[in-house]
Amino acid sequence: MNLQLLTDLYEFSMANGYYATLPHDRQARFDVFYRRVPDNGSFVIVAGLQQVVEQVQNWHFTKENIEYLTSLNEFTPEFLDYLSKIKNHCSIKALPEGTPVFPREPIISISGPLIEAQLLETFILNIINHQSLIATKSWQINHAAQGRPIMEFGARRAQGPDAATYGARSAVIGGCTSTSNLQAASKFNIPAAGTMAHAWVESFSDELSAFQAWAKVYPDKVSLLVDTYDVLKSGVPNAIRVFKQVSAQGHQPVGIRIDSGDISQLAIKARKMLDDAGFPKAKITASDALDAHVVKSLLDEGAPIDNFGIGERLITSSSSPVLSGVYKLAEEKINDQWIPKIKVSDSREKITLPGNKQVYRIYRQDNLHQAIADVIALADEHITAPLKVVNANSAATHASQVLTNFNAKPLMQEYLGSNASPIENDLFKIQQFSMDQVAELPEATKRLVNPDRYPVYLTATLAELQEQLITKAQFTEEH
Amino acid sequence: MNLQLLTDLYEFSMANGYYATLPHDRQARFDVFYRRVPDNGSFVIVAGLQQVVEQVQNWHFTKENIEYLTSLNEFTPEFLDYLSKIKNHCSIKALPEGTPVFPREPIISISGPLIEAQLLETFILNIINHQSLIATKSWQINHAAQGRPIMEFGARRAQGPDAATYGARSAVIGGCTSTSNLQAASKFNIPAAGTMAHAWVESFSDELSAFQAWAKVYPDKVSLLVDTYDVLKSGVPNAIRVFKQVSAQGHQPVGIRIDSGDISQLAIKARKMLDDAGFPKAKITASDALDAHVVKSLLDEGAPIDNFGIGERLITSSSSPVLSGVYKLAEEKINDQWIPKIKVSDSREKITLPGNKQVYRIYRQDNLHQAIADVIALADEHITAPLKVVNANSAATHASQVLTNFNAKPLMQEYLGSNASPIENDLFKIQQFSMDQVAELPEATKRLVNPDRYPVYLTATLAELQEQLITKAQFTEEH
């Protein structure tokens, strides 16, 4: 799909206006960040950078794009000619995929010609908002499952083909081990998972014949869906009959899947039946409209579930289906000088952070794997102890303080531009990186309900710059 | 995107199993339907048929698809060879896009070789579930807006590029007049809409200069975003200054957009300021995190809003982001005879409807535009008065009754197969068709909160067939 037109009309209207009214060498920097975490969590898991960088690198307008834009009768011939020859000149600095990121921290920072950077807004937000949303939901569910494997099963309920496929990729970043969606499995090298549907059982004269037919075709993959008729009276007894047959032939039965009913009670009873029949290794998979809280509740009750298959509530993040990431101007280069920019608001939380920034994760000096806070700084600051900082949360009691005895690690890296690092392509390496990053955070920030707020600070220098610009904006507007 | 792999692994596992164990000429019919309406509404607006028919028509597996499937080491060489040569043999009967459809009514019915029909499940559900979800949400919001134009503004918050683009198309089916997303606008011939972002205003030395620059570039499209600094103290006064300038030059100012703050109070005050300044025709657009209930509440308060721009809560249907449409076996052709099939369940609502079916909308005999009920029938039944029917809602007090004095209109048409009708391609004709269909329904079924339940019946013949199969299924499972 031609993502350069996945752009709001007003981006083109503004770009045409900039072209007509401002110097063509005007440069700008925009930051992508969010303010609220879905599901009242404390952090978001970043995803989508790979697709963003690929799209920006190959950004151009086709002849058909230009014909369409011409047909809108809104743009000057000079601007359309400029678009027809445009190539990307923007650079991208970003958090690596899998990073846990807190509100207001820049996720991606785009700098380059104002017109180009403006035109990239819509599709960058679309990709980052969607993929980070699903990675975050996946992290929550995987956290609730305490290490039990989760298969992503949501393709049929995803919001369109891209949502299914890039959603499955994001689910793996957040911790899932496999997907049922072969589009995603083939594209991103994810293990494919699945068993059978009720239609298989119905296509044979009875359930036992259906299970036997399956065992004949897949003697080493005997994983049976036991709830077509009655889990305990029919499904599990028939599964045990077939497990005995395949065991006698030297094959190890895989297990059963329960997709409806009271999963907890059914799993407890099914487990006992399987154990009593001599199949303690046969696994139980649960897969009915599950979400993080249901998974946690099932495990809290002691339901003997070995794997989860999770669909619609993961692939749409149904309990909180929007990540409201924004794309805000941070600075502009005018007459060869970078001028910091701000968007003011009646609400202090909504005032943007000006300038070219870096995010640092702050670790205890005696334990490099225990993060205690993040600091948002201007990119050219030196972050060394003692460091004067201001709480980024304006509602906090202690507005400013001094951090001592720490190690600081910069989180943003350049991914497009003169010093670009390569993007990690191995999805399970991104997953491992994400798990390692999350492991460094305080446990209390990871609760599914009412997590503790992780401290995020601004350097005193950044906070002062912001104050100056707020004052200046008020002054400008009064005149 | 290669949608033939947007398929759950288990569809291929079952297809390979069918190929190994069942006659290759086994035919099947599957129905797509849903059980619950998003947002507790009473109906869903169908969308997605165009993309489904296009995909099914052109369905085939590429060399790369077959190589990937081979790499899974799960399928026989004979099955893979069969897949490599496969072309579509399925026919599709469906409700036209834009139809309001009630729970349990077939939306699409697919018949053809069992293996092919099984492999189509995942992507058909993905497309229909997503697009119908957004068309339904769009209908709700447009209903609340009482005819005021709604612009679809959600591209940046949609769940991926397809969700943005096909979501915009679905939003138009549900009643929206335009979209900001140029991908959707160009692909589906939708008017493109939009004004300016805060970044435009910030890119000039002050708000007035920014507005003046806009007016210079777009003298006939002076639609100004007035909330960058302060709507009433700065935005509207500056807009009025610029409106006076463009009016003096003979241009008609378009209006203002308010994107934050208390929209109702701001709109009332801004309206007065615009009227007092001599611009009663300048329109007010509202666009901050709106949904059907917010729109209704604003209009109930008398907020003078002329247009709405609606983003994330429309494009993700955030208050109810999943339509749980399913794909269930209805009949199989074995030895040249169609055998009706059923999926039983402890919950009567979840028991499927067997056989080849048609949906009829029942109108008063004296008013062909006043629908009073729907009837689900077997396709070969004659639907004439008096008609014995059974309430499809098993919780209803009056289980069965006789319908008299009515006209019945069949709703499903063939779109792929020997008697296929052409698919409507003109999106605004689909929108008009949808509005006409909805206009025929009782007003009480259209309430945003607690709508009246519209009666849906099964013919006595269909209900009896279902009962026979329930009994037979119990008998089979006891043996």
Interface residues (C-beta under 8 A of the other chain):
Chain A: M1 N2 L3 L5 L6 T7 D8 L9 Y10 E11 F12 S13 M14 N16 G17 Y18 A20 T21 L22 R26 A28 F30 N65 Y68 L69 L72 E74 L114 Q118 E121 T122 F123 L125 N126 I127 N129 H130 Q131 L133 I134 F153 A155 R156 R157 A158 Q159 G160 P161 D162 A163 A164 T165 Y166 G167 S180 N181 L182 Q183 A185 S186 A192 A193 G194 T195 M196 A197 H198 A199 W200 E202 S203 S205 D206 E207 A213 W214 K216 V217 Y218 K221 T228 Y229 D230 K233 S234 S260 G261 E312 R313 T316 S317 S318 P321 V322 L323 S324 G325 Y327 K328 L329 E332 K341 I342 K343 V344 S345 D346 A473 T476 E477 H479
Chain B: M1 N2 L3 L5 L6 T7 D8 L9 Y10 E11 F12 S13 M14 N16 G17 Y18 A20 T21 L22 R26 A28 F30 N65 Y68 L69 L72 E74 L114 Q118 E121 T122 F123 L125 N126 I127 N129 H130 Q131 L133 I134 F153 A155 R156 R157 A158 Q159 G160 P161 D162 A163 A164 T165 Y166 G167 S180 N181 L182 Q183 A185 S186 A192 A193 G194 T195 M196 A197 H198 A199 W200 E202 S203 S205 D206 E207 A213 W214 K216 V217 Y218 K221 T228 Y229 D230 K233 S234 S260 G261 E312 R313 T316 S317 S318 P321 V322 L323 S324 G325 Y327 K328 L329 E332 K341 I342 K343 V344 S345 D346 A473 T476 E477 H479
